[in-house]
Amino acid sequence: MSKYRNKPVVVDNIRFASMREAAHYEKLRLLQKAGAISDLRLQVRYELLPRQDGEQGVAYVADFVYLDSRGVERVQDVKGVRNPVYVIKRKMMLFFHKIRIEEV
């Protein structure tokens, strides 16, 4: 069982961490099929701090990234629990990449 009681689920041969995340994927997939969004990507990695002096780097992995109807990149994370590590990474994404994560 997972730490936050979510149940992994597989949709389109893709493993999602929760039913909520899978449902959001299905919604975005339909929007892309209808032409409302484009370039839907899953599990997109953003470097926050590079590896240095033998220390591991820090990265944020977005659940979903896509272009909206105006061509603006949208970064989304399906959240049930906002843990302290996520909160710090969300702030780092805004500071370093000027990207505001949308929580679903």
C-alpha positions as CSV (number, residue, x, y, z in Angstrom):
1,M,0.0,0.0,0.0
2,S,1.2,3.5,-0.8
3,K,2.1,6.1,1.8
4,Y,-0.9,8.3,0.8
5,R,-3.4,5.4,0.2
6,N,-3.6,6.0,-3.5
7,K,-4.1,3.1,-5.8
8,P,-1.9,2.8,-8.9
9,V,-3.9,2.3,-12.1
10,V,-3.0,1.5,-15.7
11,V,-4.6,3.4,-18.7
12,D,-3.4,3.1,-22.3
13,N,-0.5,0.9,-21.0
14,I,0.6,3.9,-18.8
15,R,1.0,3.4,-15.1
16,F,-0.4,6.3,-13.0
17,A,0.2,6.8,-9.3
18,S,-3.5,7.2,-8.6
19,M,-7.0,6.9,-10.0
20,R,-7.3,10.7,-9.8
21,E,-4.1,11.1,-12.0
22,A,-5.4,8.6,-14.5
23,A,-8.8,10.4,-14.7
24,H,-7.0,13.7,-15.4
25,Y,-5.0,12.0,-18.1
26,E,-8.1,10.8,-19.8
27,K,-9.6,14.3,-19.7
28,L,-6.5,15.8,-21.2
29,R,-6.3,13.1,-23.8
30,L,-9.9,13.9,-24.9
31,L,-9.1,17.7,-25.0
32,Q,-6.1,16.9,-27.2
33,K,-8.2,14.7,-29.5
34,A,-10.7,17.6,-29.8
35,G,-7.9,20.0,-30.6
36,A,-8.3,22.2,-27.5
37,I,-4.8,21.4,-26.3
38,S,-1.7,20.0,-28.0
39,D,1.7,18.4,-27.3
40,L,0.5,16.5,-24.2
41,R,3.5,15.0,-22.3
42,L,3.7,13.0,-19.1
43,Q,6.3,12.9,-16.4
44,V,8.3,15.8,-17.7
45,R,11.6,16.4,-15.8
46,Y,12.8,19.9,-14.9
47,E,16.2,20.4,-13.4
48,L,16.2,22.6,-10.3
49,L,19.7,22.2,-9.0
50,P,22.5,20.4,-11.0
51,R,24.6,17.6,-9.6
52,Q,27.7,19.1,-8.0
53,D,30.7,17.9,-5.9
54,G,29.4,14.3,-5.9
55,E,26.0,15.5,-4.5
56,Q,22.8,14.4,-6.3
57,G,21.0,17.1,-8.2
58,V,17.4,18.2,-7.5
59,A,14.6,17.8,-10.1
60,Y,10.9,18.2,-10.3
61,V,8.9,15.8,-12.4
62,A,5.6,17.3,-13.6
63,D,2.6,14.9,-14.0
64,F,1.4,16.7,-17.2
65,V,2.7,19.3,-19.5
66,Y,0.8,20.6,-22.6
67,L,0.2,23.6,-24.8
68,D,-3.2,25.3,-24.3
69,S,-5.3,26.7,-27.2
70,R,-3.2,29.9,-27.1
71,G,0.1,28.0,-27.3
72,V,1.0,28.6,-23.7
73,E,2.8,25.8,-21.9
74,R,0.9,24.5,-18.9
75,V,2.5,22.4,-16.1
76,Q,0.1,20.4,-13.9
77,D,0.5,18.2,-10.9
78,V,-2.3,16.0,-9.6
79,K,-2.1,16.5,-5.8
80,G,-3.8,14.8,-3.0
81,V,-1.2,15.7,-0.4
82,R,1.1,18.7,-0.5
83,N,4.2,17.4,1.3
84,P,7.0,19.8,2.3
85,V,9.4,18.6,-0.4
86,Y,6.8,19.3,-3.1
87,V,6.1,22.8,-1.7
88,I,9.9,23.7,-1.9
89,K,10.1,22.3,-5.4
90,R,7.0,24.3,-6.5
91,K,8.7,27.4,-5.2
92,M,12.0,26.5,-7.0
93,M,10.1,26.0,-10.3
94,L,8.7,29.5,-10.0
95,F,12.0,31.0,-9.1
96,F,14.3,29.2,-11.5
97,H,12.0,28.5,-14.4
98,K,9.3,31.1,-14.0
99,I,6.8,28.3,-14.2
100,R,3.8,28.2,-11.8
101,I,2.6,24.7,-11.3
102,E,-1.1,24.2,-11.5
103,E,-2.4,21.8,-8.9
104,V,-5.3,19.6,-10.0
